[in-house]
Amino acid sequence: MIKTMLAAALLASAFIAPVAHADDMMKTTCDDATMKMMGDAMAKDTDPKMAKDVTMAGDEMKMAMDSMKANKMDDCSKHIGMAMDHMMMKHN
């Protein structure tokens, strides 16, 4: 459990972009590599007690992918950040 929590925190910290304003602190990179890493992390999380959080993270990632395809990178980054929040919240 602790290893998973640390891995989630490390994964989240790897995507935090440099910030210019406080509002941008959780802005994440919206690219194929980030999408793959998040998809892999969700696929590896098989704890049935946390299925709802993983599902919610998956829904956010779908919205992020749709935003990326529409070239709405700010929206995409927000959805990735929210997906990361769902993945990390489940470990609290």
N, C-alpha and C positions, 0 to 999 in steps of 0.2 A: 504494500500500500504506500509506504513512504517512498519507495523507488519510483512508483508511478506518479506520485505527487511531484517529486523532484523533476522527473522527466517532463511532466506537463509544464512546470515553471520554466524549465530550460527551453522547451519548445516555444513557449510564449515569449520569452525574452529574446529569442533569436530573431523574432519578426518585428520587434519594436523599432520603428523608423526614427531617425534623428528628428528632434522636435524644434519648432520655432516658437510655438505657443503652447500653453498648458492644455488647451483643448485637443492638441494633436498627440498627446503623450502615448495614447494607445493605438495610434495609427499603424497599420500593418502593411506589408508589401503585398500587392495584389499581382501575383504572377503564377505561372504554371507550377513552379517549384514549390511555392507555398501551398497551393491547392493539393499537390501530391503529398506533401508532408502532413498536412492536416487530415487528408483522407486516410493515409497510412496509420496515423495515430488513432483515429476513430475506429478503424478496422481492428486494431490490436486490442482495443478496450472492450472486453467481453464480459465484464461484471454485470450480471443480470439485475442487480439492485440499482444500477446506474443507467439502465437502458434509456430512461426518459431523457436524461441529460445528453446522452450521446445522440439520441434522435433529434433533440432540439439543436444540437451543434450541427448535425447533418442538414437540417432545414436551413440554418444560417449559411452553411457552405453552398447549398443549392442557390440561395439568393445571391451569394457572392459570385458564383459562377455566372449567373444570369447578368449581373451587373458588369462583370468583366467582359462578357460577350458584347454588351451594349456600350462598352468603352466608358463606363461610369466608375472610374477607379476609386473615387472617394467613397462611394456607396459600397463598392466591393471591399475596400479596406475595413469599413465599419462592420460589415457582416462577418468578415474573418475574425475581427477582434471579438465580436459577440460570440462566435463559435468557440473561440479560445476560452472566453469567460465561462461558457457552459461546461467545457471540459475540465477547467480548473475548479469550478464551484462544486462539482460533484465529489471532490476529494476533501472538502472541508468537514 
